Every structure is written in C-alpha cells, then in structure tokens.
C-alpha cells in the first residue's frame, strides 16, 4: 500500500549490533514527540521499512479509496480508526515488505492492537519498544507549529524548522500545510486518547522487558543518537 513507508530504506548499517539480523522496533510516544522523524532515521540506519499507519491512512484519504473514506471521519476528529481496519493494514505490510524487519510508527495504539501484533509476529519477537518521552507542554508547542508536505510527508515547524520557501517542501516542492487534525480541539482529544489508550502500552511492553525510554526533548539529531543507543543496547 502506498504511503506508509515514508522513508526509503537505506543499506543495512555496517558495524551496528546484530547487523544482518532484521530489526523489529516500535516507536511509541505522544503526538508531536517526534515518532515520524525518529522512525524514519531508524529505518534508514537499519535498511528496514518505516511503517506508519498514520501515513498509510493519509495516503488512502488522498487517493479517495474506500479505506480512506472510512478513515477520514475518525482522523479529522482526532479519534482512533477502528482496530480491524488498522490491524488489516499492518498485517498486509508484515506479510509483505515488513517480513525482513521494520520500524513501526503509530501502531500499536492500544492493547488490542499490541496483542494482535504479537500474534502476527509469533514466533518472532520485537527487539525494542522505544518510548519517546517529552512533556505535554513541549508537544503542544510542536504541534501548533507543525506543517507537513501534502505530497511526500516531510515535516516542518514554522518556528523551529521552517521550509526554505514558505509553504513549499524543501524535499519535493509540494505544498506544505497544517494537518487537518492539528487543530486545537483535535489535538486535545488525541492527547487524551494517548493517555487513556496508548500510554498503558508502556507498562504492557515493560513487563516483557522491551521498553527503552528516551528523552525526546531537544534537537532531532541529539534525540536520534539516544534512540540509536537504546536500540543497539536492546539488541546486544
Ligand atoms: P498519526 O499520524 O500517527 O498521528 O495518525 C493520524 C491519525 O490516523 C490518528 O489520529 C488516527 O485517527 C489514525 N491512526 C493512525 N494510526 C492508528 C492506529 N494504530 N489506530 C487507530 N487509528 C490510527
């Protein structure tokens, strides 16, 4: 399906722990924690697909497919798309391009999805669940300024990281705009849903010894170093 692999897989990194062994990682965190950015970097570093269910849904909405039409109402309101639709998408990826490892971004979002993922992967396991830790105050600042390329999904911030030409993507020249679900009301609802449905996954995965919590405040390059160290540590 188009749109979920928002980073082009690069060559598998030489000299990283377990090089040659496919990496299977989940990136968890609040909206605006930097999941997309950090997942794309891990994808490039390890040469595995970046599977973003949010990107997959946005691509489906743009294409006007039946899936996109169903998902749009939930997305615009800041609500979760029903589990069966999301799980179906992920199952498709994991039986296709994700068989040799993956970085999952935006999935799972609740315990039912996490359980479905474990069932899909069995007998294989995850290497790590990277929990990007950042304050609500910081994510509110980031989300208010977030702008996204409508063509390639590259992310900007009007304050901290604006595109070189206002409203135009540095990467592909596409139109850079605010996401429909980055309104104040939808952001509030999404953060509430994160706390009630997604945050419990941290404990769920911690019981399996998989959680690596990373300080996600600060510049993306510095966060990326901490994320890589966490994944490498988990694979040793
Ligand atoms: P994201 O880009 O990850 O913030 O996702 C954008 C929107 O897509 C979310 O607010 C949900 O409406 C929907 N979505 C993405 N991933 C999931 C998921 N795993 N479960 C349910 N809805 C999802």
Boltz pocket constraint, residues with backbone or C-beta under 6 A from the ligand:
constraints:
  - pocket:
      binder: B
      contacts: [[A, 31], [A, 53], [A, 54], [A, 55], [A, 57], [A, 71], [A, 74], [A, 75], [A, 76], [A, 78], [A, 79], [A, 80], [A, 81], [A, 82], [A, 83], [A, 86], [A, 105], [A, 106], [A, 107], [A, 108], [A, 109], [A, 113], [A, 181], [A, 190]]
      max_distance: 6.0
